[in-house]
Each structure stands twice: as C-alpha cells, then as structure tokens.
C-alpha cells in the first residue's frame, strides 16, 4: 500500500512516482538528465533494468509520499 499525492506531477530528481503506461500503473524512481531526458529506475533492478526516456513521453500520475517508509519530497 502506498500514498500518492496526485498534485505532485512535476518530475523531481531522486523521487518516486506512479507512472501510467497504457492501462498499467508502475512505481519508479526518476533521475533527471540533461536534454529533457529522464532515467526510470526500478527498486527491483535484478528484474527491471533502468532505462532512459524523454520526459515529455512520461505520464506521471503522482508522487509516492508514503509506503513502507517515507519518500523524499
């Protein structure tokens, strides 16, 4: 279970967000990169490798602010 702030949809470096891909929701950490790019990072990197995406292509639903721990603001 996580708490999501739907008002926080602007990407921030090192924060965790809920992203929408088609009909799926995923929770990923974002690392902002130069040139409008972003590295999308899973906490389970053994199963899901990080990848790079243009920020404009990400559909950010909201920022995760609580789960099994407090997340950065």
Order of alpha helices (4+ residues) and beta strands (2+ residues): beta-beta-beta-beta-beta-beta
